[in-house]
Amino acid sequence: MYERSHLQLYRSIRRLHKNLPPAFRFMGNKYIRDEWDRHRSVLAAALPDPPSAVASTAELEPNADKVRTTFIAEWARYHNVMAEQVNSASRWEESVPKYGVNLESSKLDAMNDQQIGQLHALKQEVLKGGKE
């Protein structure tokens, strides 16, 4: 598990993205920004202040702790994979380093229709970016 705060995790991932090719960096930064904005209310509940915001978020999201824990755990896993890939990629190699990992079938089976739609849109964006 990632031991730092969620804001430090966000910043660390953005720093890792600086090592990616420009198209990947742009797409990665946009994606992380969008995802963290979508989860802002759940992540805000983890902060100690203000107490009124914590109470209102808990009322709105009864599973906020589970969602927050899963969200941070998955992004921490992404951070660790990216850090390993960025550190192992040699800038002096003539071949282009590969980034990312294959999606586990169990994770794909657990996705709802909206998540599968988002994954498909991401795939289309990646394929479109490679053709331009």
C-alpha positions in Angstrom: 0.0 0.0 0.0 1.1 3.5 -0.7 2.0 5.1 2.6 1.9 8.8 1.6 -1.1 11.0 1.3 -3.2 10.8 -1.8 -2.0 14.3 -2.9 1.6 13.1 -2.7 0.7 10.0 -4.7 -1.0 12.3 -7.4 2.1 14.5 -7.6 4.5 11.5 -7.8 2.5 10.0 -10.7 2.6 13.3 -12.5 6.4 13.5 -12.0 6.7 9.9 -13.4 4.7 11.0 -16.5 7.4 13.6 -17.3 9.5 10.6 -18.4 6.9 9.4 -20.9 6.8 10.2 -24.6 4.8 13.5 -25.2 1.6 11.8 -26.5 1.6 9.3 -23.5 2.4 12.1 -21.1 -0.5 14.2 -22.3 -2.9 11.4 -22.2 -1.7 10.1 -18.8 -1.9 13.6 -17.3 -5.4 14.2 -18.7 -6.6 10.8 -17.5 -5.3 11.1 -14.0 -6.6 14.6 -13.6 -10.1 13.5 -14.8 -10.1 10.5 -12.5 -9.0 12.4 -9.4 -11.6 15.1 -10.1 -14.3 12.4 -10.3 -13.2 11.1 -6.9 -12.6 14.4 -5.3 -15.5 14.1 -2.8 -14.4 10.6 -1.7 -10.7 11.7 -1.3 -11.7 14.9 0.5 -13.3 12.7 3.2 -9.8 11.4 4.0 -8.6 14.9 5.0 -9.0 15.9 8.6 -10.4 19.4 7.9 -13.1 20.7 7.6 -15.3 18.4 9.7 -18.5 19.5 8.0 -17.2 18.3 4.7 -16.3 14.9 6.1 -19.8 14.4 7.5 -21.5 15.5 4.3 -19.3 13.3 2.2 -20.0 10.3 4.4 -23.7 10.9 4.1 -23.5 11.1 0.3 -21.2 8.1 -0.1 -21.9 5.3 2.3 -19.1 3.2 0.8 -16.7 6.1 0.8 -14.0 4.3 2.8 -14.1 1.3 0.5 -14.1 3.4 -2.6 -11.2 5.6 -1.3 -9.1 2.6 -0.3 -9.6 0.8 -3.6 -9.0 4.0 -5.5 -5.7 4.8 -3.7 -4.6 1.1 -3.9 -5.1 0.9 -7.6 -3.3 4.2 -8.3 -0.5 3.1 -6.0 -0.1 0.0 -8.0 -0.1 2.1 -11.2 2.6 4.3 -9.6 4.8 1.3 -8.7 4.4 -0.2 -12.2 5.2 3.1 -13.9 8.2 3.8 -11.6 9.6 0.3 -12.4 9.1 0.8 -16.2 10.4 4.3 -16.2 13.5 3.3 -14.2 14.2 0.3 -16.5 13.6 2.1 -19.7 17.0 3.2 -21.1 17.0 6.5 -23.0 20.0 5.3 -25.0 18.3 2.3 -26.5 17.3 2.6 -30.2 14.1 0.7 -29.6 11.1 2.5 -28.0 10.5 1.3 -24.5 7.1 -0.4 -23.7 4.9 1.1 -21.1 1.9 -0.4 -19.4 0.7 -3.9 -18.5 -2.1 -6.2 -19.8 -5.4 -5.9 -18.0 -6.2 -9.0 -15.9 -9.3 -10.8 -17.0 -10.7 -10.9 -13.5 -10.6 -7.1 -13.4 -12.3 -6.9 -16.8 -15.0 -9.3 -15.7 -15.6 -7.1 -12.6 -16.2 -3.9 -14.6 -19.7 -2.5 -15.2 -20.9 -1.3 -18.6 -19.8 2.3 -17.9 -16.3 1.3 -17.0 -16.1 -0.9 -20.1 -17.3 2.1 -22.2 -14.6 4.3 -20.6 -12.0 1.6 -21.3 -13.1 1.4 -25.0 -13.0 5.2 -25.3 -9.4 5.2 -23.8 -8.4 2.5 -26.4 -9.8 4.6 -29.2 -7.9 7.6 -28.0 -4.7 5.6 -27.8 -5.2 4.2 -31.3 -6.1 7.7 -32.7 -3.0 9.2 -31.1 -0.8 6.7 -32.8 -2.1 7.4 -36.2 -1.7 11.2 -36.1 
